[in-house]
Amino acid sequence: MPDPIIVRCSKCQQRMKVTPLATESQVKCVGCGAVLRIAAAKGSTGQTLGGQASGGQGLGGQSVAPATVPATPTSHFAPSPAPQPRPHAAAASAPKAAKKGIPKWVFLVVGTLVLLPLVCCGGIGLIVSMRVNSGKPVPIAVSLRAAVPPHQFPQLGTPEKTYPSGVKRYFVRVQSHPTLPGHQMQMQVFVPAGEHAAHSLPCVLVAPAGTPMIHGAGLQEHEEYDAETLPYANAGFVVVHYSLDGAIPEGTDDESMPGIIGKAYPAFKASGAGVVNGRNAVEFVTKNLAMVDPQQINCAGHSSAGSLSLLLAAHEPRIHRCVAYAAAYDLEARMGDMASNFAMRTLMPGIKEFITETSPMNHIDTIGCPVLIFHARDDSNVPFSDAETFVARMKAANKDVTFETTPTGDHYDSMIDPGIPTAIEWLKK
């Protein structure tokens, strides 16, 4: 029988005396229980292996196949030819117990006691600071490239309402990719009365107003938005009233608002403040509404929708003309307090940069179509002087801008009359 050899466990470094068999075999480490593979005996005597034994590595660095014959350390191996040691030497020759390191829970406790104050005092502040300052400017043009429009749009289907004038209103729900901006939209489509030849009608795109430009707005079937849409259809325009990503559910109370905003803001931000939705509305018109002249797709909007109308004109070259009623032209000046508020910046990372990027005042150079600015002198929401400043900068940049005013009517009524009738006449020119 071959002489015993010394092997060392690769996991716990336990040294053991093992008698190799004629074939490859296995031995269980007495220290940690790992199964070690033992090479077959080669006929040499007094062999000592300095390498480590492990489950996948042969002794002495040789690769071995799994063995089927078990082997055990010689201290438990019955037919060992070695002479019986003296009682006091037996303990010395027996396998030593595996050395135990410091328990992991000790490091956990010590680490917690040492690091917890640092985390509480500085770490949390660092994390919050990173969140507040994590919002790098995302150009609207980048958002447009990242969010490709749907390949297909639903057909008009059956009208949900027919007005006395003969105008038909349809409701279209876009349900494409669930996570891409602009792929979960709703649209109300107003079609003038009568039959229409291909490419025979102009079109006006209208977004919902009344948002603070940090979240969007959805549309519901049978919803009435006629005051700001129907007049265009009665005048012979196809009207597409489209939703904005990041809508706030109706009936949201003040207590729930922070959590809702925390979810709505990223969606609105990813849509480029709704420009992606406007671009997709243009795609819908060109692909599904054969009666619309693709060279006469206009956009119009009031207040926050007026701001979006200007942004859409700056980023969508297919817009023929743009109308903005009482828009927020300079968002940085209007929303500066929000941008500097620590709580708001924590809730909405990158809000300061987002406001800068979505302010129409910062996109004058890229507006390439004629623009109509309409503003009441007694507007109590957006100062009339803001409109004057914006128009002056448009003219300084050699842009085609028309400035129409009215002495009364405040923020909303002035848009209904005389604003929309004035814009319809301007669009028809």
C-alpha positions in Angstrom: 0.0 0.0 0.0 1.3 3.5 -0.8 2.8 5.6 2.0 0.6 8.5 3.4 1.0 11.9 1.9 0.3 15.4 3.3 -2.4 17.5 1.6 -3.6 21.0 2.5 -7.2 22.2 2.1 -7.5 25.1 -0.3 -10.4 26.6 1.7 -9.3 26.5 5.4 -5.6 25.6 4.9 -6.1 22.5 7.2 -3.2 20.0 6.7 -4.0 16.3 6.7 -2.2 13.0 6.2 -3.9 10.9 3.6 -3.1 7.5 2.1 -3.8 7.7 -1.7 -5.6 4.8 -3.4 -4.8 3.1 -6.7 -7.4 5.2 -8.3 -8.4 8.8 -7.9 -10.4 9.4 -4.8 -11.9 12.0 -2.5 -11.4 13.0 1.1 -13.5 15.2 3.3 -11.6 18.0 5.1 -11.9 17.6 8.9 -11.6 21.3 9.3 -14.3 22.8 7.1 -15.9 19.8 5.5 -14.9 20.6 1.9 -14.5 17.6 -0.4 -10.9 17.3 -1.8 -9.8 15.3 -4.7 -6.8 13.0 -4.3 -4.7 11.9 -7.2 -4.1 8.2 -7.7 -0.9 6.7 -6.1 2.1 6.8 -8.5 4.2 4.3 -6.6 6.5 6.8 -5.0 7.1 6.7 -1.2 7.3 9.4 1.4 5.7 11.9 -1.1 4.8 15.3 0.4 2.6 17.7 -1.8 3.1 21.3 -1.1 0.1 22.3 -3.3 -3.4 22.8 -2.2 -6.2 20.2 -2.7 -9.6 21.5 -3.8 -12.8 20.3 -5.5 -11.7 21.1 -9.0 -7.9 21.0 -8.9 -5.8 17.9 -8.7 -3.0 17.6 -6.2 0.3 19.0 -7.4 -1.6 21.1 -9.9 -2.8 18.1 -12.0 -6.4 18.2 -13.4 -8.4 15.1 -12.3 -11.8 13.7 -13.0 -14.4 13.2 -10.2 -13.5 10.1 -8.2 -16.0 7.4 -7.1 -13.9 5.7 -4.4 -14.0 7.6 -1.1 -10.9 8.3 1.0 -10.5 9.7 4.5 -7.6 11.1 6.6 -5.2 8.5 7.9 -6.2 9.2 11.5 -9.6 7.7 10.6 -8.3 5.2 8.0 -8.4 1.7 9.5 -5.6 -0.2 7.6 -2.9 2.4 8.1 0.6 0.7 8.0 2.1 3.4 10.2 3.1 2.3 13.7 0.8 3.3 16.5 2.0 6.5 18.1 2.4 7.0 21.9 -0.6 8.4 23.6 0.9 11.9 24.0 2.1 11.9 20.4 -1.3 10.9 19.0 -2.8 14.2 19.7 0.1 16.0 18.0 -0.2 13.8 14.9 -4.0 14.2 14.7 -5.4 16.8 12.3 -5.5 20.3 13.8 -8.8 22.1 14.0 -9.3 24.8 11.4 -8.4 28.2 12.5 -11.5 30.4 12.9 -11.3 34.0 11.8 -13.1 36.9 13.4 -16.9 36.3 13.0 -18.5 38.5 10.3 -21.0 39.9 12.7 -18.2 41.6 14.7 -17.3 43.6 11.6 -20.9 44.4 11.1 -21.4 45.7 14.6 -18.2 47.7 14.6 -18.9 49.1 11.2 -22.3 50.1 12.2 -21.2 51.9 15.3 -18.4 53.7 13.5 -20.2 54.5 10.2 -23.7 55.3 11.5 -22.9 58.7 12.8 -21.1 59.6 9.6 -24.0 58.5 7.5 -26.5 60.4 9.7 -24.4 63.5 9.8 -22.9 63.6 6.4 -23.8 60.7 4.2 -27.5 61.4 4.0 -26.7 65.0 3.2 -24.3 63.9 0.5 -27.0 61.6 -1.0 -29.6 64.3 -0.9 -27.2 66.8 -2.4 -26.4 64.4 -5.2 -30.1 63.9 -5.9 -30.7 67.7 -5.9 -27.8 68.3 -8.3 -28.2 65.2 -10.4 -30.3 66.9 -13.1 -28.1 67.8 -16.0 -29.7 69.8 -18.8 -31.5 67.5 -21.2 -32.0 69.4 -24.5 -35.5 69.0 -26.0 -33.9 68.0 -29.2 -32.3 65.0 -27.4 -35.6 64.0 -25.9 -37.1 64.1 -29.4 -34.4 61.8 -30.8 -34.6 59.4 -27.9 -38.4 59.0 -28.1 -39.2 57.8 -31.6 -42.9 58.2 -32.6 -45.2 55.1 -32.8 -45.0 53.2 -36.1 -48.8 53.1 -36.3 -51.7 55.2 -35.0 -55.3 54.2 -34.4 -57.9 55.2 -37.0 -60.5 57.8 -36.3 -63.3 55.3 -35.9 -66.8 56.5 -35.0 -67.3 60.1 -33.9 -68.2 60.6 -30.3 -70.1 63.8 -31.0 -71.6 65.7 -33.9 -72.2 69.4 -33.4 -75.0 71.5 -34.9 -72.5 73.0 -37.3 -71.7 69.5 -38.7 -68.3 69.3 -37.1 -67.5 65.8 -35.9 -65.4 65.1 -32.8 -63.5 61.8 -32.5 -61.5 60.4 -29.6 -58.3 58.6 -30.3 -56.3 56.6 -27.7 -52.6 55.8 -28.6 -51.4 52.8 -26.7 -48.0 51.8 -28.1 -44.8 51.2 -26.1 -45.7 51.5 -22.4 -42.5 53.3 -21.3 -41.5 55.4 -24.3 -42.5 59.1 -24.1 -45.5 60.0 -26.2 -46.6 56.4 -26.7 -49.5 56.6 -24.3 -51.5 59.6 -25.6 -55.1 60.7 -26.1 -56.4 63.0 -28.8 -59.6 64.7 -29.6 -59.9 65.3 -33.3 -62.4 67.9 -34.7 -63.2 67.5 -38.4 -65.2 70.3 -40.2 -68.5 69.4 -41.7 -68.8 67.9 -45.2 -66.6 65.7 -47.4 -63.0 66.8 -47.9 -60.5 66.0 -50.6 -57.0 64.9 -49.7 -54.7 67.7 -48.5 -57.5 70.2 -48.7 -57.8 71.5 -45.1 -55.4 73.3 -42.7 -54.9 72.0 -39.2 -54.3 73.4 -35.7 -52.7 71.4 -32.9 -53.8 72.5 -29.4 -52.4 71.2 -26.1 -54.2 71.4 -22.7 -53.6 74.6 -20.7 -53.4 75.1 -17.0 -50.3 73.2 -16.0 -47.3 74.7 -14.1 -44.9 73.3 -16.7 -43.7 70.6 -14.3 -46.3 68.0 -15.2 -48.6 67.1 -18.0 -52.4 66.7 -18.6 -54.5 63.9 -19.9 -57.7 63.8 -21.9 -60.9 61.8 -21.3 -63.5 60.6 -23.7 -66.5 63.0 -24.0 -64.5 65.7 -22.3 -65.5 69.2 -23.3 -62.7 71.5 -24.3 -64.8 73.2 -27.0 -64.2 76.8 -26.1 -60.5 76.6 -27.2 -60.9 74.1 -30.0 -64.3 74.2 -31.7 -64.0 77.8 -33.1 -61.1 76.6 -35.3 -63.1 73.6 -36.6 -66.1 75.9 -37.4 -63.7 78.1 -39.4 -62.6 75.1 -41.5 -59.6 73.8 -39.6 -59.0 70.2 -38.6 -58.2 70.5 -34.8 -56.1 67.9 -32.9 -56.3 68.4 -29.1 -53.6 66.2 -27.6 -52.6 65.1 -24.1 -49.2 65.7 -22.4 -47.2 63.0 -20.6 -47.0 63.2 -16.8 -50.7 63.9 -16.1 -52.0 64.4 -12.6 -55.0 62.3 -11.8 -58.2 64.2 -11.2 -59.2 64.6 -7.6 -55.6 64.4 -6.3 -55.5 66.0 -2.8 -52.8 68.2 -1.4 -51.4 65.4 0.8 -50.9 63.1 -2.1 -49.6 65.7 -4.5 -45.9 65.4 -3.6 -45.8 61.7 -4.4 -47.9 62.2 -7.5 -45.6 65.0 -8.7 -42.6 62.9 -8.0 -43.9 60.4 -10.6 -45.4 62.9 -13.1 -42.5 65.2 -13.3 -40.0 62.6 -14.7 -42.5 61.6 -17.4 -43.2 65.3 -18.4 -39.4 65.9 -18.4 -38.7 62.9 -20.6 -41.3 64.2 -23.1 -39.4 67.5 -23.4 -42.2 69.4 -21.6 -44.7 68.0 -24.1 -42.8 68.7 -27.3 -42.6 64.9 -27.9 -46.4 64.7 -27.6 -46.8 67.6 -30.1 -44.3 65.9 -32.5 -46.3 62.7 -32.3 -49.5 64.7 -33.0 -47.9 65.9 -36.2 -47.0 62.3 -37.1 -50.6 61.3 -36.5 -51.9 64.0 -38.7 -49.5 63.3 -41.6 -50.2 59.5 -41.4 -53.9 59.2 -40.6 -55.7 62.4 -41.6 -55.5 62.5 -45.4 -57.7 65.6 -45.6 -55.0 67.7 -43.9 -52.6 69.7 -46.0 -49.1 68.7 -44.5 -47.9 72.2 -45.5 -50.5 73.9 -43.2 -50.1 72.2 -39.8 -50.2 75.0 -37.2 -50.0 75.0 -33.4 -51.8 77.2 -30.9 -52.1 77.4 -27.1 -53.1 79.5 -24.1 -50.9 80.2 -21.0 -48.8 77.1 -20.4 -50.0 75.6 -23.7 -48.9 78.8 -25.3 -45.4 78.2 -23.9 -45.5 74.7 -25.4 -46.8 76.1 -28.7 -43.6 78.2 -28.9 -41.4 75.3 -27.9 -43.0 73.1 -30.6 -42.5 75.7 -33.2 -38.8 75.9 -32.2 -38.3 72.1 -32.6 -40.7 70.8 -35.2 -39.9 72.1 -38.7 -43.3 71.0 -40.0 -45.1 73.6 -38.0 -46.5 76.2 -40.5 -47.5 78.9 -38.1 -47.6 79.3 -34.3 -50.0 81.1 -32.0 -49.3 81.9 -28.3 -52.0 83.5 -26.1 -50.8 84.9 -22.8 -47.9 82.5 -22.7 -45.3 82.2 -20.0 -42.4 83.4 -22.1 -39.7 83.5 -19.5 -40.0 80.5 -17.2 -36.7 81.3 -15.4 -38.1 84.6 -14.2 -41.6 83.2 -13.5 -40.4 80.0 -11.7 -37.2 81.2 -10.1 -38.5 80.7 -6.5 -39.3 77.1 -7.3 -35.9 76.4 -8.9 -34.2 77.7 -5.8 -36.4 75.9 -3.2 -34.4 73.0 -1.7 -37.5 70.9 -1.1 -38.7 71.2 -4.7 -35.2 70.5 -6.0 -35.1 67.4 -3.9 -38.6 66.3 -5.1 -37.8 67.1 -8.7 -34.1 66.6 -9.5 -32.8 68.9 -12.1 -35.8 71.2 -12.0 -33.6 74.3 -12.3 -32.0 73.0 -15.4 -35.3 71.8 -16.8 -36.9 75.2 -16.3 -34.0 76.8 -18.2 -34.2 74.3 -21.0 -38.0 74.7 -21.4 -38.2 78.5 -21.3 -39.4 79.8 -24.7 -37.1 82.9 -24.2 -34.1 80.5 -24.6 -35.4 79.1 -27.9 -36.0 82.2 -30.0 -33.1 81.5 -32.3 -34.5 78.2 -33.4 -38.1 79.4 -34.1 -38.4 79.2 -37.9 -42.0 79.9 -38.6 -44.2 83.0 -38.3 -45.5 83.6 -34.7 -48.5 85.5 -33.4 -48.3 86.7 -29.8 -51.6 87.7 -28.3 -51.8 89.3 -24.8 -54.2 91.4 -22.8 -52.8 94.5 -21.2 -54.8 93.8 -18.0 -53.5 90.2 -17.7 -53.2 89.5 -13.9 -51.4 86.2 -14.4 -48.6 86.9 -16.9 -47.6 90.6 -16.9 -48.1 92.4 -20.2 -44.5 93.6 -20.0 -43.3 89.9 -20.4 -45.0 89.8 -23.8 -43.4 93.1 -24.8 -40.0 91.8 -23.9 -40.4 88.5 -25.8 -41.7 90.3 -28.9 -38.8 92.8 -28.8 -36.3 89.9 -28.6 -38.0 88.1 -31.4 -37.7 91.2 -33.6 -34.1 91.7 -32.6 -33.4 88.1 -33.8 -35.1 89.0 -37.1 -38.0 86.6 -36.5 -41.4 86.9 -38.2 -43.6 87.9 -35.2 -47.0 89.6 -35.0 -48.0 91.2 -31.8 -51.8 91.6 -31.1 -53.2 93.1 -27.9 -56.4 93.9 -26.2 -57.0 96.4 -23.3 -59.3 94.1 -21.3 -60.2 90.5 -20.8 -57.5 89.5 -18.3 -55.8 86.1 -18.7 -58.5 83.9 -20.1 -61.5 85.8 -21.5 -59.2 87.9 -23.7 -58.1 84.6 -25.4 -61.6 83.5 -26.1 -62.6 86.8 -27.5 -61.0 88.6 -29.3 -57.9 86.3 -29.2 -59.1 83.2 -31.1 -61.0 85.1 -33.8 -57.9 87.3 -34.4 -55.7 84.2 -34.7 -58.1 82.5 -37.1 -57.9 85.5 -39.5 -54.1 85.5 -39.1 -53.8 81.8 -39.8 -55.9 82.1 -43.0 -53.7 84.7 -44.5 
